[in-house]
Amino acid sequence: MNLNATDLSLTVDGVDHLKNVTATFQPGRLHTVIGRTMAGKTTLLRVLAGLQKVDSGSLTRAEADFLKTPVWRRDTAMVYQQFINYPHLNVFHNVAFPLKRAGLPRDEIQRRVRQSLARVGLADFEKRKPSQLSGGQQQRVAMARALARGAGVLLLDEPLANLDYKLREQLRDEFKTLFSDQGDTIVIYTTTEPAEAMMLGDVVLVMHEGQILQTGTPQEVYERPATTTVASIINDPPMNIFPGRIEGGQVTAAGFQTTHDSAHLADLPDGTYRFGLRATDVGLASSGVEGEVTFVEISGSETFVHVVVGESPFVVQVEGIHDVTLGDLVKLRLRPDRLFAFDESGALVRTPSYDLASVEGR
């Protein structure tokens, strides 16, 4: 049974928290909702859970009006960003708590609790208190409690956000396996991390300022971002967006001109466009477009160099550690064959030919 949201809108103190949100959530699929902080992701989950009312719109499942269904009858379970466990109860009783409240038989409670703890790798931790667990283990307890309920809708609000990087990577891999066996459960997972959204999601919903900007498979959203805003949200670092023109099949942008290297744009009408290049498609070189370094980030085996070319900022992602500092003048190699083209309003008009071929050839 699908969960159908239609034109959900909510305004608080003149600010749109949700604006005409329309989406279909399907059983057996993991839906990742990606957006920046304050995009409306948590508000959407709270509405789906019945914890927040809306100004207008509809929410239905199996022809039932979810907006008129009390929280305790919605068949939903929610895991929050800040894991919540009862400190005076051990792991077993933390997971069993909602099942006892529901009046399930003792044997059924024990079966569900032990099954859920095994699924999240905590089978040997039944008697421990939350204070005896690591942050990752406590989040798994919260996850096991939600799984044990066997709810038809499982809502996960950035459950890895408060964990350290290594632990996030570990649990992300485990979650992918865990969520692949949810049967008819609708799973909705919010995140600010593009890699997380792409890795976990069967369906990706890109959210910004209370609106759903695009819905599709990870490949569709990554290879054909509908707008410049989507392109920025689903790339880390955000896609470089800069103005330019096409005249007679020739692209002029950010100090370079090209023809044959951007053949996928050759048939576009002459005019002004906004072009996009991922950080991995811009490199440091001995010759090319000149710009000034404004910031340098070293992240493990990669360096992110922030450069301004004219009035256009670029982020360059290169392997290794590079000897560049604030104020240096550097040359950039821009790959015209990787250019995305958007119209002046920011709507996608053309993708790189290799991406387009991979999408249309699926």
Helices and strands as residue ranges (DSSP letters): E 3-12, E 15-25, E 30-34, H 41-49, E 56-61, E 64-65, G 66-68, G 71-73, E 76-79, H 91-101, H 106-119, G 130-132, H 135-149, E 153-157, H 165-179, E 186-191, H 194-200, E 203-208, E 211-216, H 218-223, H 228-233, E 240-247, E 250-253, E 256-258, G 260-265, E 271-277, G 279-281, E 282-285, E 289-299, E 302-309, E 312-319, E 329-334, G 336-338, E 340-342, E 348-350, H 353-360
